[in-house]
């Protein structure tokens, strides 16, 4: 049996995550470290916990529940689209405002209008964008009132449009066999008797119809929606039949339409059913007696749909990655100028699956911070490898050229590629800010968030504000970018790039105003321009110089107070505190200008005396004067999360 060994860092330093410095001792015996001596604390070195390779560990929260049924994890309202728990960072890019974050912004703005606006947006998304149509859609209602089938006079154009734009994105069909069946002289009879083909046919028509300009944001009284309902009316019979490739393709086509249509939540039901059918048919295995390549590519399309939906919806996948054994076939229809989109989308979906399991699941939320940060490193490496594998013409973080988007498929794939990348980049950066206490790492995560928000808004000029554009691209990512920039502007109104950020806020506000106009109020989003208005008004109205303020310096400028006030000791402590070079602005003079005061109200909730002019562009990652006011404090004691860790969650 091996004798126990002590950790190299004492328990106090390990908890604070600071370097443990032990003075040399002539007799070799380990004594108290310098930090514990300074704080007059008991310095204890615990035994090193060995990791036994032969022991398999199932580090899931369910195992802890089985051992201790009373144990509970931090949970939050999963249905809330916009709001989020103070102690959790979700995978969704839109779940942004925690109570602490709203409180911080309200204090700076000096009024509660933001709180009311956030509540209004969250309520709107819940009741309007995620609501079902006025007429209840259910299998019972469809069976009770069967829809009369008809042949659309523009069916040929709709089918051609579908295969030009969407088939390369979701290549689960054999175009030749589909069109051969459509060319049947008794097509209406085929549709009335072949339920699976009927569902597939009308879903394809509905999708192509949208791209031909016949869709609308309200799923009532428009041609695309009526075509979709014709196929949906056969869904109950499709589900009652034994699973088959034809049935699976029909449900997959319905899932694609539902995922891109506003006004109902059928996509969750349809995607879940498609996933169940694919697993039941064992298409995730290597050996299949049917058309192997077609079955496999159908499975991978469903895999892509399901993994992306689950990550965005903040719940676990029904497809177990550890049980997949089928190859990814080469599909020429899905290769756009040397870019193998099917393979790339599957690779990204796998990264989403890994990210959710390691970072955003219930079990992940119970892991220590250093474990989560190691997992963030792993996912970031996978994401960067995925980005580098993409041809330069489509690669995220590279300029997207309009001349390269010559057809609908290229544009669809390019926008999806960029927005997929930025969605995960935002999620990883927000989580890093929440759990990291390393200032340099938090600083980098903040810069990534700002650059990502800028890129997302820059891309809005390529977005078709049309019903066929996925909600994820049309609204979710632009809204996330708006929140990120608004938060930064309010917390740093004198940043050197503030005019650029305000312009970006105006651009994204214009995008949502256009969405409101084009949807004729079905997507009420023009009031999001209030964020841009509040930010610009805040920047223009303050901060202002105060003539009686004392020049102070510190890690974040300190809180400027009159030297005759009781706050003199606090500013003195701030002025004498050591400041790392990485937190000082290289463009600023060494002598700080007079401190500034935000707002003109006597409201005690306002943040007063903040010297913005001497701050780095990421000022909130450094300690404030309240931190330095406590006796015996040094920069090594500072934990960014303790003061600003709730940012962007």
VOGU-3710 file (C-alpha; in Angstrom, 3 decimals, decimal comma):
1> xxxxxxxxxx> 0,000/0,000/0,000  1,409/3,398/-0,973  2,031/5,906/1,794  -0,057/9,090/1,612  1,441/12,178/0,002  0,549/15,787/0,769  -0,695/18,304/-1,761  1,850/20,899/-2,864  -0,643/23,690/-2,068  -2,377/24,180/1,263
11> xxxxxxxxxx> -6,138/23,919/1,550  -6,599/27,692/1,906  -4,605/28,503/-1,232  -6,314/25,732/-3,200  -9,724/27,149/-2,270  -8,618/30,627/-3,331  -6,839/29,226/-6,401  -3,666/31,217/-5,720  -0,054/30,124/-5,778  0,992/28,589/-2,481
21> xxxxxxxxxx> 4,472/29,860/-1,468  6,119/27,887/1,347  9,309/29,353/2,877  12,264/26,931/2,909  12,742/25,017/6,187  16,180/23,648/7,159  14,822/20,441/8,685  12,712/19,663/5,602  9,446/19,839/7,501  6,658/21,671/5,721
31> xxxxxxxxxx> 5,585/24,867/7,531  2,866/27,428/6,957  2,791/29,244/3,612  3,300/33,003/3,299  -0,402/33,687/2,585  -1,616/31,876/5,700  1,071/33,538/7,818  -0,034/36,919/6,487  -3,680/36,219/7,286  -2,930/34,502/10,554
41> xxxxxxxxxx> -4,799/31,411/9,367  -4,215/27,745/10,013  -2,181/26,339/7,124  -3,169/22,750/6,432  -1,946/20,442/3,665  -4,391/17,645/2,888  -3,449/14,279/1,456  -3,113/14,105/-2,299  -6,044/12,241/-3,799  -4,661/9,671/-6,181
51> xxxxxxxxxx> -6,427/8,825/-9,392  -6,445/5,072/-9,793  -6,513/4,206/-13,473  -7,981/0,781/-12,850  -11,051/2,269/-11,214  -13,843/3,331/-13,536  -15,823/6,320/-12,330  -19,295/7,301/-13,468  -19,223/10,980/-12,610  -22,906/11,621/-13,166
61> xxxxxxxxxx> -25,257/13,408/-10,841  -27,721/10,522/-10,968  -25,140/8,327/-9,214  -24,919/10,859/-6,426  -28,695/10,941/-6,163  -28,786/7,176/-5,845  -26,251/7,352/-3,028  -27,873/10,360/-1,389  -31,520/10,844/-2,481  -31,781/14,191/-0,683
71> xxxxxxxxxx> -28,967/15,828/-2,665  -30,050/18,428/-5,191  -28,429/20,415/-7,970  -28,957/24,060/-8,905  -32,038/24,137/-11,119  -33,756/27,002/-12,874  -36,771/27,730/-15,047  -35,968/25,798/-18,204  -38,929/27,298/-20,019  -37,755/30,866/-19,640
81> xxxxxxxxxx> -36,333/31,908/-22,970  -34,691/35,178/-21,960  -34,104/34,991/-18,205  -31,666/32,710/-16,454  -30,802/31,618/-12,933  -28,092/33,620/-11,145  -25,960/30,505/-10,618  -26,247/28,817/-14,019  -25,058/29,543/-17,548  -27,223/27,714/-20,110
91> xxxxxxxxxx> -26,323/26,539/-23,592  -28,948/28,758/-25,190  -27,509/31,921/-26,669  -30,590/33,973/-25,866  -30,952/33,155/-22,146  -29,039/36,160/-20,945  -30,470/38,200/-18,095  -30,061/36,959/-14,559  -31,601/38,921/-11,697  -28,153/40,128/-10,631
101> xxxxxxxxxx> -27,333/41,263/-14,152  -30,575/43,195/-14,471  -29,980/44,781/-11,045  -26,514/45,901/-12,130  -27,840/47,509/-15,318  -30,764/49,132/-13,513  -28,375/50,705/-10,996  -26,277/52,209/-13,768  -29,248/53,441/-15,789  -30,936/54,865/-12,715
111> xxxxxxxxxx> -34,431/53,612/-13,597  -36,368/50,367/-13,811  -37,354/50,624/-17,467  -34,861/47,929/-18,451  -36,380/45,469/-15,977  -39,806/46,094/-17,469  -38,440/45,747/-21,005  -36,753/42,412/-20,238  -39,988/41,109/-18,734  -41,909/42,288/-21,806
121> xxxxxxxxxx> -39,520/40,574/-24,222  -39,558/37,313/-22,278  -43,352/37,360/-22,149  -43,603/38,130/-25,866  -41,327/35,253/-26,824  -43,241/32,873/-24,599  -46,733/33,855/-25,655  -46,180/34,732/-29,307  -43,148/33,089/-30,876  -43,516/29,795/-28,996
131> xxxxxxxxxx> -47,307/29,668/-28,999  -49,413/27,380/-31,125  -51,647/28,802/-33,844  -55,096/30,075/-32,969  -56,522/26,814/-34,292  -55,246/23,972/-32,157  -53,054/21,550/-34,083  -53,151/17,992/-32,847  -53,419/14,544/-34,334  -56,962/14,347/-32,980
141> xxxxxxxxxx> -58,045/17,578/-34,674  -56,448/16,546/-37,962  -58,170/13,161/-37,963  -61,469/14,690/-36,905  -61,397/17,211/-39,753  -59,556/15,574/-42,654  -58,139/17,959/-45,224  -59,017/17,469/-48,862  -55,885/16,816/-50,924  -55,214/18,902/-54,006
151> xxxxxxxxxx> -52,484/19,346/-56,596  -50,854/22,748/-56,415  -50,583/24,372/-59,848  -47,025/25,546/-59,038  -45,929/22,185/-57,624  -43,143/21,721/-60,184  -41,606/25,106/-59,334  -41,857/24,433/-55,597  -40,143/21,052/-55,927  -37,379/22,497/-58,080
161> xxxxxxxxxx> -36,835/25,315/-55,583  -36,661/22,855/-52,696  -33,947/20,777/-54,366  -31,976/23,868/-55,367  -31,861/25,464/-51,907  -32,690/23,018/-49,111  -31,718/19,617/-50,452  -27,972/20,420/-50,245  -28,524/21,434/-46,588  -30,539/18,331/-45,697
171> xxxxxxxxxx> -29,651/15,673/-48,309  -31,914/12,854/-47,103  -33,802/12,279/-50,358  -33,047/10,549/-53,625  -34,124/13,272/-56,038  -34,541/11,031/-59,068  -36,810/8,482/-57,378  -38,847/11,274/-55,766  -39,420/13,090/-59,058  -40,244/9,835/-60,832
181> xxxxxxxxxx> -43,016/9,184/-58,349  -44,271/12,755/-58,643  -44,472/12,330/-62,431  -47,046/9,548/-62,033  -50,153/10,041/-64,158  -52,367/9,172/-61,172  -50,497/11,239/-58,605  -53,589/12,176/-56,610  -54,472/8,495/-56,140  -50,906/7,769/-55,031
191> xxxxxxxxxx> -51,102/10,587/-52,483  -54,441/9,336/-51,127  -53,220/5,770/-50,668  -49,517/6,158/-49,836  -49,561/8,037/-46,524  -45,803/8,284/-46,189  -45,285/9,721/-49,642  -48,214/12,072/-49,107  -46,608/13,498/-45,989  -43,238/13,800/-47,714
201> xxxxxxxxxx> -44,656/15,304/-50,908  -46,595/18,109/-49,249  -43,795/18,930/-46,825  -41,389/19,318/-49,761  -43,962/21,467/-51,572  -44,475/23,632/-48,467  -40,744/24,216/-48,083  -40,271/25,097/-51,745  -43,390/27,254/-51,642  -41,870/29,354/-48,862
211> xxxxxxxxxx> -38,723/29,967/-50,892  -40,907/30,974/-53,838  -42,430/33,766/-51,766  -45,716/32,219/-50,648  -44,956/31,873/-46,951  -45,953/34,103/-44,075  -44,931/34,543/-40,456  -48,397/33,669/-39,161  -49,182/29,986/-39,918  -52,710/30,717/-41,055
221> xxxxxxxxxx> -54,274/31,441/-44,428  -51,194/31,148/-46,601  -50,343/28,643/-49,289  -47,214/27,151/-47,706  -49,005/26,456/-44,431  -52,006/24,847/-46,190  -49,687/22,558/-48,128  -47,934/21,559/-44,931  -51,259/20,789/-43,257  -52,174/18,424/-46,082
231> xxxxxxxxxx> -49,121/16,322/-45,346  -49,517/16,724/-41,585  -53,051/15,379/-41,789  -51,562/11,968/-42,621  -49,092/11,971/-39,735  -51,257/9,873/-37,415  -51,434/7,067/-39,994  -47,709/7,326/-40,713  -46,925/6,853/-37,030  -49,258/3,865/-36,713
241> xxxxxxxxxx> -47,556/2,018/-39,573  -44,378/-0,027/-39,023  -41,208/2,069/-39,215  -39,738/2,373/-42,696  -37,409/4,620/-44,656  -40,397/6,243/-46,399  -42,100/7,017/-43,087  -38,874/8,407/-41,653  -38,292/10,660/-44,665  -41,827/12,033/-44,371
251> xxxxxxxxxx> -41,400/12,909/-40,693  -37,950/14,392/-41,394  -39,328/16,707/-44,088  -42,111/17,810/-41,732  -39,500/18,452/-39,012  -37,510/20,729/-41,317  -40,566/22,780/-42,207  -41,742/23,005/-38,616  -38,292/24,044/-37,380  -38,281/27,020/-39,751
261> xxxxxxxxxx> -41,902/28,108/-39,252  -43,017/30,646/-36,679  -46,096/30,293/-34,526  -46,112/26,696/-33,311  -43,958/24,214/-31,462  -44,414/21,058/-33,533  -40,693/20,848/-34,276  -39,956/19,285/-30,882  -42,542/16,542/-31,441  -41,491/15,842/-35,023
271> xxxxxxxxxx> -37,725/15,860/-34,403  -38,170/13,568/-31,400  -40,279/11,181/-33,466  -37,787/11,177/-36,343  -34,971/10,375/-33,899  -36,981/7,529/-32,380  -37,784/6,045/-35,773  -34,151/6,264/-36,957  -32,948/4,377/-33,882  -35,769/1,831/-34,149
281> xxxxxxxxxx> -34,771/1,176/-37,764  -31,150/0,790/-36,579  -29,896/3,250/-39,177  -27,224/4,279/-36,693  -25,617/0,861/-37,162  -23,320/-0,156/-39,975  -25,245/-3,061/-41,496  -28,559/-2,312/-43,195  -30,343/-4,483/-45,747  -31,968/-1,532/-47,570
291> xxxxxxxxxx> -30,324/1,254/-49,595  -27,422/1,650/-47,191  -26,107/5,036/-48,325  -29,558/6,636/-48,378  -30,448/5,232/-44,954  -27,185/6,437/-43,458  -27,394/9,938/-44,841  -30,998/10,169/-43,630  -29,772/9,246/-40,163  -27,025/11,879/-40,230
301> xxxxxxxxxx> -29,469/14,590/-41,301  -31,654/13,681/-38,323  -28,564/13,611/-36,084  -27,724/17,148/-37,188  -31,298/18,358/-36,668  -31,679/16,736/-33,266  -28,325/17,698/-31,733  -28,656/21,332/-32,769  -32,233/21,551/-31,525  -31,392/19,974/-28,157
311> xxxxxxxxxx> -28,429/22,272/-27,532  -30,489/25,337/-28,328  -33,477/24,086/-26,314  -31,279/23,207/-23,308  -32,077/19,521/-22,967  -30,249/16,267/-23,552  -30,217/14,376/-26,823  -32,179/11,191/-27,438  -29,456/9,857/-29,745  -26,641/8,181/-27,811
321> xxxxxxxxxx> -23,343/9,008/-29,483  -21,609/6,008/-27,954  -23,911/3,654/-29,886  -23,413/5,088/-33,386  -21,509/2,978/-35,866  -22,608/3,976/-39,366  -20,318/5,786/-41,830  -20,995/9,247/-43,189  -21,574/8,795/-46,911  -20,198/11,172/-49,509
331> xxxxxxxxxx> -23,143/13,118/-50,957  -22,208/15,153/-54,016  -25,392/17,259/-53,734  -24,175/18,518/-50,343  -20,701/19,581/-51,526  -20,599/23,290/-52,359  -17,335/24,371/-53,996  -15,169/21,843/-52,116  -17,109/22,355/-48,878  -18,558/19,032/-47,686
341> xxxxxxxxxx> -21,470/20,463/-45,745  -22,984/17,171/-44,584  -19,703/16,040/-43,032  -19,084/19,492/-41,539  -22,571/19,737/-40,023  -22,198/16,284/-38,464  -18,817/17,223/-36,995  -20,273/20,361/-35,468  -23,277/18,484/-34,115  -20,924/16,078/-32,376
351> xxxxxxxxxx> -19,133/19,045/-30,767  -22,498/20,344/-29,528  -23,211/16,939/-28,019  -19,854/16,919/-26,226  -20,296/20,519/-25,055  -23,716/19,862/-23,581  -22,594/16,740/-21,721  -19,393/18,297/-20,353  -20,533/21,849/-19,689  -24,281/22,429/-19,641
361> xxxxxxxxxx> -25,946/19,261/-18,338  -27,112/18,886/-14,734  -24,111/16,666/-13,967  -21,760/19,219/-15,509  -23,198/21,973/-13,317  -22,079/20,059/-10,212  -18,450/19,819/-11,332  -15,750/22,026/-9,757  -14,682/25,115/-11,662  -11,271/23,772/-12,682
371> xxxxxxxxxx> -12,939/20,711/-14,216  -15,359/22,913/-16,163  -12,537/25,133/-17,411  -10,586/22,082/-18,574  -13,705/20,967/-20,439  -14,071/24,441/-21,944  -10,493/24,150/-23,224  -11,322/20,792/-24,800  -14,472/22,053/-26,526  -12,715/25,222/-27,695
381> xxxxxxxxxx> -9,989/23,087/-29,256  -12,602/20,986/-31,055  -14,404/24,124/-32,232  -11,226/25,693/-33,582  -10,274/22,466/-35,374  -13,735/22,436/-36,948  -13,369/26,054/-38,037  -9,962/25,400/-39,594  -11,350/22,403/-41,518  -13,784/24,659/-43,398
391> xxxxxxxxxx> -12,712/26,161/-46,742  -11,692/29,802/-46,436  -14,672/30,960/-48,471  -17,100/29,650/-45,809  -14,882/29,785/-42,720  -16,198/31,666/-39,658  -14,212/34,740/-38,568  -13,248/35,293/-42,206  -15,046/37,951/-44,302  -18,116/36,595/-46,044
401> xxxxxxxxxx> -18,149/37,840/-49,639  -21,501/38,511/-51,276  -20,143/37,476/-54,654  -19,590/33,982/-53,262  -23,272/33,609/-52,387  -24,460/33,165/-55,934  -27,232/30,685/-55,180  -29,644/29,901/-52,361  -27,805/26,802/-51,159  -24,465/28,635/-50,815
411> xxxxxxxxxx> -26,105/31,397/-48,838  -27,968/28,985/-46,548  -24,865/26,935/-45,816  -22,594/29,962/-45,353  -24,911/31,645/-42,834  -25,517/28,416/-40,934  -21,785/27,740/-40,727  -20,984/31,180/-39,340  -23,898/31,340/-36,926  -23,337/27,809/-35,642
421> xxxxxxxxxx> -19,780/28,762/-34,762  -20,739/32,047/-33,098  -23,503/30,436/-31,062  -21,113/27,991/-29,431  -18,403/30,658/-29,062  -20,845/32,823/-27,100  -21,884/29,919/-24,880  -18,265/28,996/-24,080  -17,223/32,591/-23,381  -20,141/33,239/-21,069
431> xxxxxxxxxx> -19,413/30,071/-19,136  -15,744/31,042/-18,871  -16,674/34,417/-17,407  -18,900/32,662/-14,903  -16,398/30,126/-13,542  -12,929/31,531/-14,211  -11,068/33,553/-11,631  -8,083/34,078/-13,889  -8,159/37,723/-14,979  -6,307/37,206/-18,264
441> xxxxxxxxxx> -8,582/34,347/-19,264  -11,715/36,295/-18,340  -10,367/39,270/-20,264  -9,929/37,139/-23,370  -13,424/35,651/-23,000  -14,862/39,151/-22,837  -13,040/40,160/-26,009  -14,341/37,050/-27,757  -17,893/37,991/-26,774  -17,538/41,517/-28,138
451> xxxxxxxxxx> -15,918/40,374/-31,395  -18,542/37,672/-31,819  -21,378/40,136/-31,266  -19,840/42,424/-33,878  -19,551/39,569/-36,388  -23,120/38,408/-35,799  -24,473/41,900/-36,443  -22,261/42,395/-39,498  -23,801/39,255/-40,993  -27,387/40,494/-40,615
461> xxxxxxxxxx> -27,043/42,230/-43,997  -26,962/38,792/-45,615  -30,089/37,529/-43,808  -33,299/37,218/-45,768  -36,021/38,578/-43,494  -38,426/35,936/-44,709  -40,517/33,166/-43,098  -38,200/30,455/-44,435  -35,165/31,787/-42,562  -34,582/29,728/-39,387
471> xxxxxxxxxx> -35,480/31,553/-36,172  -31,993/30,813/-34,927  -30,473/32,988/-37,666  -33,299/35,484/-38,014  -33,730/36,377/-34,338  -31,879/34,394/-31,671  -28,245/35,182/-32,517  -28,879/38,847/-33,445  -30,768/39,266/-30,164  -27,885/37,727/-28,217
481> xxxxxxxxxx> -25,470/40,117/-29,921  -27,693/43,058/-29,042  -27,715/42,054/-25,354  -23,935/41,618/-25,233  -23,181/45,023/-26,745  -25,861/46,800/-24,731  -24,479/45,393/-21,496  -20,943/46,412/-22,401  -21,907/49,927/-23,476  -23,826/50,598/-20,261
491> xxxxxxxxxx> -20,905/49,383/-18,162  -18,267/51,233/-20,185  -19,723/54,344/-21,827  -16,322/55,975/-22,507  -14,685/53,065/-24,279  -12,606/54,271/-27,280  -14,779/52,174/-29,610  -18,069/53,336/-28,098  -19,275/55,024/-31,303  -18,762/51,800/-33,223
501> xxxxxxxxxx> -20,700/49,813/-30,627  -23,573/52,320/-30,727  -23,637/52,052/-34,515  -23,811/48,268/-34,257  -26,714/48,581/-31,826  -28,492/50,812/-34,341  -27,880/48,252/-37,096  -29,282/45,324/-35,140  -32,202/47,474/-33,967  -32,910/48,233/-37,626
511> xxxxxxxxxx> -32,827/44,502/-38,379  -35,529/43,862/-35,793  -37,591/46,820/-36,968  -37,506/45,348/-40,453  -38,570/41,968/-39,034  -41,509/43,663/-37,311  -42,501/45,409/-40,548  -42,119/42,410/-42,852  -44,025/40,134/-40,474  -46,757/42,800/-40,166
521> xxxxxxxxxx> -46,521/42,681/-36,391  -46,585/38,897/-36,119  -43,050/39,146/-34,712  -43,329/42,262/-32,528  -39,697/43,287/-32,337  -39,444/46,971/-33,222  -39,446/47,893/-29,528  -36,004/46,279/-29,286  -34,761/49,594/-30,690  -35,268/50,882/-27,122
531> xxxxxxxxxx> -32,011/49,145/-26,196  -30,157/51,213/-28,769  -31,943/54,356/-27,636  -31,187/53,746/-23,946  -27,530/53,029/-24,683  -27,061/56,146/-26,810  -28,898/58,358/-24,321  -26,822/56,960/-21,460  -23,546/57,574/-23,267  -24,523/61,108/-24,307
541> xxxxxxxxxx> -25,880/62,160/-20,912  -22,968/60,881/-18,817  -20,488/60,367/-17,399  -19,679/63,965/-16,399  -16,659/65,443/-14,679  -16,962/66,557/-11,068  -14,794/69,518/-10,093  -14,402/68,512/-6,434  -13,209/64,974/-7,127  -9,770/63,808/-6,138
551> xxxxxxxxxx> -7,501/62,146/-8,679  -7,161/58,492/-7,702  -5,690/55,440/-9,284  -6,251/51,749/-8,774  -6,918/48,490/-10,474  -10,166/49,878/-11,833  -9,643/53,551/-11,196  -11,094/53,431/-7,705  -14,063/55,344/-6,392  -13,128/59,021/-6,370
561> xxxxxxxxxx> -14,048/60,864/-3,198  -13,160/64,155/-1,570  -9,998/63,790/0,464  -11,753/65,281/3,449  -14,444/62,606/3,375  -14,547/59,390/5,300  -13,677/57,537/2,085  -10,096/58,828/2,074  -8,643/55,607/3,431  -10,382/53,595/0,729
571> xxxxxxxxxx> -8,985/55,702/-2,098  -5,552/55,616/-0,541  -5,678/51,833/-0,443  -6,808/51,773/-4,054  -4,032/54,097/-5,109  -1,340/52,015/-3,475  -2,594/48,661/-4,754  -0,448/46,828/-7,292  -1,903/46,727/-10,795  -0,936/44,061/-13,363
581> xxxxxxxxxx> 0,236/45,437/-16,670  -2,446/43,486/-18,518  -5,176/45,521/-16,809  -3,878/48,999/-17,577  -4,817/50,731/-20,783  -1,791/51,293/-23,052  -3,440/54,347/-24,624  -3,948/56,212/-21,373  -1,517/58,501/-19,528  0,008/57,340/-16,290
591> xxxxxxxxxx> -1,784/60,044/-14,357  -5,515/59,499/-14,055  -7,843/62,368/-14,989  -10,491/63,651/-12,592  -13,034/61,043/-11,634  -16,451/61,000/-13,184  -19,917/60,541/-11,808  -22,655/58,673/-13,614  -26,119/60,162/-13,799  -27,594/63,291/-12,308
601> xxxxxxxxxx> -30,052/61,805/-9,841  -29,733/61,537/-6,092  -30,955/57,957/-6,339  -28,783/55,817/-4,079  -28,927/52,973/-6,587  -26,756/54,843/-9,086  -23,108/53,845/-9,459  -21,266/56,961/-8,384  -17,647/58,006/-8,511  -16,444/55,595/-11,187
611> xxxxxxxxxx> -13,357/56,812/-13,003  -14,120/55,462/-16,449  -11,369/57,416/-18,204  -8,611/55,416/-16,502  -10,140/52,047/-17,174  -9,116/49,301/-19,515  -11,778/48,276/-22,010  -12,462/45,334/-19,713  -12,451/47,269/-16,469  -14,975/45,109/-14,664
621> xxxxxxxxxx> -12,526/42,204/-14,496  -10,364/44,057/-11,960  -11,147/44,832/-8,279  -13,021/47,956/-7,273  -12,428/50,262/-4,314  -14,654/48,230/-2,009  -12,264/45,347/-2,464  -9,170/47,404/-1,648  -10,857/49,045/1,353  -10,643/45,808/3,361
631> xxxxxxxxxx> -7,416/45,561/5,375  -4,633/43,249/4,257  -5,927/42,805/0,699  -3,599/42,075/-2,227  -4,290/41,419/-5,886  -3,696/37,693/-5,375  -6,811/37,627/-3,193  -9,004/38,931/-6,012  -11,600/36,608/-7,537  -13,305/38,191/-10,595
641> xxxxxxxxx> -16,391/36,039/-10,039  -16,947/37,393/-6,535  -17,522/40,894/-7,898  -18,427/40,511/-11,561  -18,826/36,794/-12,091  -22,507/37,023/-12,949  -21,874/38,996/-16,110  -23,495/37,644/-19,279  -25,682/34,970/-17,744
//
